[in-house]
Amino acid sequence: MFERYQKALQNNRSITFTVRVRPHAAHSRITGILDDGSVKIDLATAAENGRANRELINLLSIECGVARENIEILSGKKERRKFMRVRRT
């Protein structure tokens, strides 16, 4: 389900996309792609003091195979809907 974004990253220096996060889930994982193209992500951590954002960056780092420093939240740091950029090294 997330493969299209992984392939896009292989062919480009960076990609941007929207995610929709759900904190306090049982596990941190990518659960699907919504109708609008947003990536649906469950996060096991609470949305307090930036912990959910750090968990989101860690998860995307693993899924995209890039360092955490190459992932940034462009907008929505305090929202469930976030606009992300992932850069290739």
Stockholm file with secondary structure:
# STOCKHOLM 1.0

chainA/1-89         MFERYQKALQNNRSITFTVRVRPHAAHSRITGILDDGSVKIDLATAAENGRANRELINLLSIECGVARENIEILSGKKERRKFMRVRRT
#=GR chainA/1-89 SS CCHHHHHHHHHSSEEEEEEEEESSCSSCEEEEECTTSCEEEECSSCSSTTHHHHHHHHHHHHHHTSCGGGEEEEECTTSSEEEEEEECC
#=GC SS_cons        CCHHHHHHHHHSSEEEEEEEEESSCSSCEEEEECTTSCEEEECSSCSSTTHHHHHHHHHHHHHHTSCGGGEEEEECTTSSEEEEEEECC
//
